[in-house]
Amino acid sequence: MTIYWIVQADKEDNVVENLLAKYENLSEYIKVVKKNPDMYPTFTDQYTSEEVANNSLIVECGERSRFISYHDIYLTEENMTNNSYDVSFDGEGAVTSAIDYVVSEELPQLYILEGHGEAELSTVFCEQIEKENIETTTFSLLSEDAVPEEADCVLIYGPSSDISAEEKEMLSAYVTGGGKLMVLAGPLEEGTLENLYSLLTDYGVEATDGIVVESDREHYAFQAPYILLPDIGESTITEPLIEENYYAIMPIAQGLKVQDTSGAVTELLSTSDTAFSKMAGYDISTYEKEEGDVDGPFALAVSVDCKNEGQIVWFASANLLDDMYNSYSSGANLDLGMNTLSSLIGEREAVAIRSKSLSYNYLTISESTASFLKILMIGGFPLAFLGAGIYTVVSRRRPQNEPV
């Protein structure tokens, strides 16, 4: 395997140079070759039609190759909270992904359902899917007799209208035949997803109308009771988040009631006992519980074991992987989504490596913790310093007033 380092003389990036040296030293099968574009102006044309910046890379093995732009090594992401840009280093992740790509004979196939007003995949989710060398294909069950056999996993992402009864039967046959299904579907502004949610009903999971609201301030963020900080259940999907003490953020979610007694359903995310579902939906006028609202607790994400090793992983929010909420969760939401895909597609030797932030991450805390910190900073610390000052003044004056 050869890694071509496209760089002009004396324009080498020291961090990239150090990274490539480590790859070359750790494996006898990897060779790093410098290519000066001034001396080989047409060398990169056989690999890419993109503009090639200094310190870009080309990884080649046999007949397969991948171009890594310098802009894919240093990632720039807009920070929507302060109109600035955050920079992270993803050299290790990009090179490892490229190596996995050029040595893999077959890549996992992710089939994305369309035809029901599905949302576009978020930018960070798309980039991570590509980074993990998962090939994607959009398809419609309206023109198929069954889910294609090539599909390692089917993704349903934010539909705005329901599937048909025939499509439901095809998806049901797919998972009971050993297929893997990942769904992100939350409450709609108009209409319901009755047929889609009936996939869960078959396994003792009922969807509750309305939008879930938390009354426990430990379980919501940004002073918005519908932006949930759910409890994370134990599973292979959620284990990395638990180990690293990450919070997932679940916005605008539909509550799931698990009535399964067979042990086939695992709750991945769940609300507090005091959560309830507002029947007003998107027309919420108050976060107080009203007549007709449904009491919790609810599951917000579940994993369902089907027949023949089939599996469904269901997130009851279409906004879970939005770029904004992923940024607020410091990447935990994306990790949760990619952990799910990796689990459904099956174990692979490739390891997804997170980029290293050169800026800072958001600290996600509950509303009650935020209120406590405000009181402590605004009232507690000033009072403590005032008390210390009074004590110092009194203690110094006391010896002066004592008779000699």
C-alpha positions in Angstrom: 0.0 0.0 0.0 1.3 3.5 -0.9 0.3 6.8 0.6 1.2 9.6 -1.8 1.8 12.9 0.0 1.2 15.7 -2.4 3.2 18.7 -1.2 5.6 21.3 -2.5 9.1 21.6 -1.2 9.3 23.4 2.3 5.5 23.5 2.5 5.1 20.3 4.6 2.6 20.4 7.5 4.4 19.1 10.5 1.4 17.4 12.0 0.6 15.5 8.8 4.3 14.6 8.5 4.3 13.2 12.0 1.1 11.2 11.4 2.4 9.6 8.2 5.7 8.7 9.8 3.7 6.8 12.5 1.7 4.9 9.9 4.9 3.9 8.0 6.7 2.9 11.1 3.9 0.8 12.5 3.4 -1.3 9.4 5.8 -2.8 6.9 3.0 -2.8 4.3 2.6 1.0 4.2 5.0 3.2 2.2 4.8 7.0 2.1 5.9 8.7 -1.1 6.2 12.4 -1.5 5.0 13.9 -4.8 5.9 17.5 -5.5 3.2 18.9 -7.8 5.7 21.3 -9.3 7.7 18.3 -10.6 4.7 16.1 -11.3 1.9 18.5 -12.3 -0.3 15.8 -13.8 0.2 13.0 -11.3 -3.0 13.5 -9.4 -5.2 13.6 -12.5 -5.4 9.8 -12.6 -6.9 9.8 -9.1 -9.1 12.9 -8.8 -10.6 15.8 -10.7 -10.7 17.9 -7.6 -8.4 20.8 -6.8 -5.4 19.3 -4.9 -4.1 21.5 -2.1 -0.7 21.1 -0.5 -0.5 18.3 2.1 -3.3 16.3 0.4 -3.0 12.5 0.3 -3.8 9.7 -2.0 -4.0 6.2 -0.6 -3.5 3.4 -3.2 -3.6 -0.4 -3.0 -3.8 -2.5 -6.2 -6.5 -1.0 -8.4 -8.3 0.9 -5.7 -7.4 4.4 -4.4 -8.9 7.2 -2.4 -8.1 10.9 -2.5 -7.9 12.8 0.9 -8.1 16.5 0.5 -6.2 18.7 3.0 -9.6 20.2 3.8 -10.7 16.7 4.9 -7.8 16.5 7.3 -8.5 19.8 9.0 -12.3 20.1 9.3 -14.0 23.4 9.7 -17.5 23.5 11.1 -19.7 26.6 11.7 -20.5 27.3 15.3 -24.1 28.6 15.3 -24.0 29.9 18.8 -21.4 32.6 18.3 -21.1 32.9 14.5 -17.5 31.5 14.5 -15.9 28.3 13.2 -14.6 25.3 15.1 -11.6 23.4 13.7 -10.8 19.8 14.3 -8.0 17.4 13.1 -9.3 14.3 11.4 -6.1 13.0 9.8 -6.0 9.7 11.6 -9.7 9.1 10.9 -9.4 10.0 7.2 -6.3 7.9 6.6 -7.6 4.9 8.5 -10.9 5.1 6.6 -9.0 5.3 3.2 -6.9 2.3 4.1 -10.0 0.3 5.0 -11.6 1.3 1.7 -8.7 0.3 -0.5 -8.2 -3.1 1.1 -11.9 -4.1 1.4 -13.3 -6.3 -1.4 -17.0 -5.7 -0.4 -18.5 -2.7 1.4 -21.7 -2.7 3.5 -24.8 -1.6 1.7 -27.2 0.8 3.3 -30.6 1.2 1.5 -32.4 4.4 2.2 -36.2 4.4 1.8 -37.8 7.2 -0.2 -41.3 8.1 -1.4 -42.8 9.4 1.8 -41.4 12.9 2.1 -38.3 11.7 4.0 -35.9 14.3 5.3 -32.5 14.7 3.8 -29.7 13.1 5.8 -27.8 15.6 7.9 -24.4 16.7 6.7 -22.4 15.2 9.6 -24.3 11.9 9.3 -23.6 11.7 5.5 -20.0 12.5 6.1 -19.6 9.9 8.8 -21.4 7.2 6.7 -18.9 7.9 3.9 -16.0 7.9 6.3 -17.0 4.4 7.5 -17.1 3.2 3.9 -20.8 2.4 3.9 -22.3 2.6 0.4 -25.8 4.1 0.2 -28.6 3.5 -2.3 -32.0 5.1 -2.3 -34.9 3.0 -3.2 -38.7 2.9 -3.2 -40.8 -0.1 -2.1 -43.5 1.1 -4.5 -41.5 -0.3 -7.4 -40.2 -3.4 -5.6 -41.8 -6.7 -4.7 -39.5 -6.9 -1.6 -36.5 -5.3 0.0 -33.5 -5.9 -2.2 -31.4 -8.9 -1.1 -28.2 -6.7 -1.3 -29.4 -4.5 1.5 -27.3 -5.1 4.7 -29.6 -2.5 6.4 -32.6 -0.3 5.6 -32.8 3.2 6.9 -36.1 5.2 7.2 -35.2 8.8 8.0 -37.8 11.4 9.0 -40.8 10.5 6.9 -43.5 13.1 6.7 -46.2 10.7 5.5 -47.2 7.1 6.2 -46.1 4.0 4.4 -48.8 1.8 2.8 -50.1 -1.4 4.2 -48.2 -3.3 1.5 -45.0 -1.6 2.3 -45.4 -2.4 5.9 -45.8 -6.1 5.1 -42.6 -6.0 2.9 -40.6 -4.4 5.8 -42.1 -6.8 8.3 -41.1 -9.8 6.1 -37.6 -8.3 5.7 -36.9 -8.1 9.4 -38.4 -11.4 10.3 -36.3 -12.9 7.5 -33.1 -11.6 9.2 -33.0 -8.1 7.9 -31.9 -5.0 9.8 -34.0 -1.8 10.0 -33.1 1.6 11.5 -35.9 4.2 11.8 -35.9 7.8 12.9 -39.5 9.0 13.0 -41.1 11.6 15.3 -44.5 13.2 15.7 -45.9 14.9 12.6 -47.5 18.4 12.4 -50.3 16.8 10.5 -51.4 13.2 10.2 -49.9 10.0 11.8 -47.6 7.2 10.9 -50.0 4.4 11.8 -48.8 1.8 9.3 -45.1 2.6 10.0 -45.6 2.3 13.8 -47.5 -0.9 13.4 -44.1 -2.5 12.8 -43.4 -1.9 16.5 -47.0 -2.9 17.6 -46.2 -6.4 16.4 -43.6 -6.6 19.1 -45.6 -5.0 22.0 -44.5 -1.4 21.5 -47.2 1.2 21.2 -46.7 4.8 20.0 -48.4 7.6 22.0 -49.9 10.6 20.2 -48.5 14.0 20.9 -45.0 15.4 21.9 -43.2 14.2 25.0 -42.6 16.9 27.6 -40.4 16.6 30.7 -41.4 18.1 34.1 -38.1 16.9 35.7 -35.5 19.7 35.1 -32.8 17.0 35.2 -34.2 15.6 32.0 -34.4 18.5 29.6 -32.0 21.2 28.3 -32.0 24.9 27.1 -35.1 25.7 29.2 -37.2 23.8 26.7 -39.0 20.8 28.2 -39.4 19.2 24.8 -35.6 19.0 24.2 -35.0 15.9 26.2 -32.0 14.5 28.1 -33.1 10.9 28.3 -31.7 8.2 30.6 -29.5 5.8 28.6 -30.1 2.1 28.9 -27.4 -0.5 28.7 -26.7 -2.1 25.4 -23.8 -2.6 22.9 -25.2 0.5 21.1 -25.2 2.8 24.0 -22.2 1.4 25.9 -19.6 3.9 24.4 -21.8 6.9 25.4 -22.1 5.6 29.0 -18.4 4.9 29.3 -17.5 8.4 28.2 -20.3 10.1 30.2 -22.0 11.6 27.2 -25.6 12.9 27.0 -27.8 12.3 24.0 -30.2 15.1 23.2 -33.7 14.0 22.0 -35.7 16.9 20.5 -39.4 16.8 19.6 -40.0 13.1 20.4 -42.9 10.7 20.4 -43.4 8.5 23.5 -43.3 4.7 23.2 -45.0 2.4 25.7 -43.2 -1.0 25.9 -45.6 -3.8 26.8 -43.4 -6.6 25.6 -42.8 -9.4 28.2 -40.7 -11.7 26.1 -37.5 -9.7 26.5 -37.2 -9.0 22.8 -37.4 -5.2 23.3 -34.6 -3.2 24.9 -35.1 0.4 25.9 -32.1 2.4 24.7 -33.4 5.9 25.8 -36.2 6.6 28.2 -37.8 9.6 30.0 -38.2 10.2 33.7 -41.3 8.9 35.6 -42.8 12.5 35.5 -42.7 12.9 31.8 -46.0 13.2 29.9 -47.2 13.5 26.3 -48.9 16.7 25.2 -51.9 15.9 23.0 -51.7 19.4 21.5 -48.6 18.3 19.6 -47.1 21.2 17.7 -49.8 23.5 19.0 -48.5 23.5 22.5 -49.4 26.6 24.4 -48.3 25.5 27.9 -45.8 23.0 29.3 -48.1 22.3 32.2 -50.0 19.0 32.2 -53.6 19.3 31.0 -56.6 17.1 30.8 -56.1 14.5 28.1 -52.3 14.5 28.3 -50.9 11.0 28.7 -48.7 10.1 31.7 -45.2 8.6 31.2 -42.7 7.2 31.6 -41.9 6.5 27.9 -39.2 4.9 25.9 -37.7 7.2 23.3 -35.6 4.6 21.5 -35.8 0.9 21.4 -34.0 -2.1 19.9 -36.2 -5.0 18.9 -34.9 -8.6 18.3 -36.9 -10.2 15.5 -36.9 -13.7 14.1 -33.9 -15.2 12.4 -31.5 -12.5 13.9 -33.5 -9.7 12.3 -33.4 -6.4 14.3 -35.2 -3.1 14.4 -33.7 0.0 16.1 -36.2 2.8 16.4 -35.6 6.4 17.5 -38.9 8.3 18.2 -37.4 11.6 16.9 -36.8 12.7 13.3 -34.4 15.4 14.5 -32.0 13.3 16.5 -29.2 13.6 14.0 -29.7 17.2 12.9 -26.4 19.1 12.8 -27.5 21.6 15.4 -28.5 19.1 18.0 -25.5 16.9 17.3 -23.3 20.0 17.9 -25.1 20.7 21.2 -24.5 17.1 22.3 -20.8 17.4 21.5 -21.2 14.7 18.9 -23.0 12.2 21.2 -26.1 12.1 18.9 -23.9 11.2 15.9 -22.1 8.6 17.9 -25.4 7.0 18.9 -26.5 6.9 15.2 -23.3 5.5 13.9 -23.1 2.9 16.8 -26.5 1.8 15.7 -25.6 1.5 12.0 -22.4 -0.4 12.9 -24.3 -2.8 15.2 -27.0 -3.5 12.5 -24.6 -3.9 9.6 -22.3 -6.2 11.7 -18.8 -6.1 13.2 -16.1 -4.9 10.8 -12.4 -4.6 11.3 -12.4 -0.9 10.5 -12.6 1.4 13.5 -14.2 4.8 13.2 -11.9 7.4 14.8 -13.4 10.7 16.0 -11.8 13.9 14.9 -9.8 15.8 17.5 -11.3 19.2 18.2 -8.9 22.1 18.1 -11.5 24.3 19.6 -13.9 23.3 22.4 -16.9 21.1 22.9 -20.3 22.1 24.4 -20.9 21.1 28.0 -24.4 19.6 28.0 -26.0 20.0 31.4 -29.6 19.7 32.7 -31.8 22.7 33.3 -31.7 22.2 37.1 -27.9 22.1 37.1 -27.8 25.2 35.0 -30.0 27.0 37.5 -27.9 25.9 40.4 -24.7 27.2 38.8 -26.4 30.5 38.1 -27.4 30.9 41.7 -24.0 29.9 42.8 -22.2 32.3 40.5 -24.5 35.2 41.0 -25.4 34.8 44.7 -23.2 32.2 46.4 -19.7 33.3 45.5 -20.3 37.1 46.0 -21.8 36.4 49.4 -18.9 34.2 50.3 -16.4 36.9 49.3 -18.5 39.5 51.2 -18.5 37.4 54.3 -14.7 36.8 54.1 -14.2 40.5 53.7 -16.3 41.4 56.7 -14.5 38.8 58.8 -11.1 40.2 57.8 -12.0 43.8 58.6 -13.5 42.8 62.0 -10.6 40.6 62.9 -8.1 43.4 62.1 -10.0 46.1 64.0 -10.5 44.0 67.2 -6.8 44.2 68.3 -6.8 48.0 67.7 -9.8 48.5 70.1 -8.3 46.4 72.9 -6.8 48.4 75.8 -3.0 48.4 76.0 
